Amino acid sequence: MSFFEKLKDGLSKTRKNFTEKIETLVGLSTEVDEDFLEELEMVLIAGDVGVKTTEKIMKAVRDAARSREIKSPDDVLPFLKAYVANLLRDEGQRMHLSGSPSVILVVGVNGVGKTTTIGKLSNYYRLMGNKVMLAAGDTFRAAAAEQLKIWAERAESDLICHAEGADPAAVVYDAVKAAIARKADILFIDTAGRLHNKSNLMKELDKIHRVIQREIPDAPHETLLVLDATTGQNAITQAKIFTETTNVTGVVLTKLDGTAKGGVIIAIKEELGLSVKWIGVGESIMDFRPFEPDKFVEALFNK
């Protein structure tokens, strides 16, 4: 099965909760009147597109109806498909890998698949010919380093770790020094995912940043926020906290294959101004790829 087929299969719940409801609405309607528009708005909100993003989409639909670009309910789905694809498109590089080594900080709450994401990213870039290293900066979660060690072995990458409960900044310092000494191309840094005390999280991430920048002034080159697609709008709440505490440069969305809330991708881009850079649609090390907006929209809108 190709990755696109896995994506399409993985989005089946989201498609049922989103696209198929719109199709049903279109089939039951004869004109794009206020009743139709109100029903469409409710479908978008229920599909985890988000209130602000839904308002923007609905304004575009209403404008298109007034200008006769949308003449009947049958025109709505093709319009939405094109509009959403345009919203999700991004300019420029996917990842800014300009350092030697390039340092990628990975943040997110526990349970979203942060460690797994680092393992899969490491494997991806190792297959692209890069020398990759990993740093076990989450020293608070039991067995976090052991889990990362398994992924490091799968990705044939070196791992720097300390004992459980060690200072995360000390782990990061040793990892940066080792990455420079061993001439690694990319260093991925795992971090703790505690949100119960935001000020502690902020202090910890700030300390990690200072340690990195002391050795590599323009690093970290990317700060990736890992979000669980199954949490829907809760992912937006998490994202807001992390964007307040650190300079998030992009999002990794995991567990797209098990959710009816895949519409949250649209809200992440529109409400937070963050690009989804990577997506996961399964447990396998290969079920993880760069996010391609056009393919996502194709998989979302077509059965």
Protein Blocks (a to p, Z undefined) as FASTA:
>chain_A
ZZklmmmmmmmmmmmmmmmmmmmmmmmpcbdcfklmmmmmmmmmmnonojklmmmmmmmm
mmmmmnomambfklmmmmmmmmmmmmmpcgdjfbdcfbccdddddeddehilmmmmmmmm
mmmmmmnopacddddfblkbghklmmmmmmmmmnopacddddehiafklmmmmmmmmmmm
nopabdcddddfbfkbmmlmmmmmmmmmmmmmmmmmmbcfbdcddddfklmmmmmmmmmm
mmmmpccfbdcdehklmccklmmmmmmmmmnopacfbdcfbjbfklcccddfklmmmmmm
pZZ
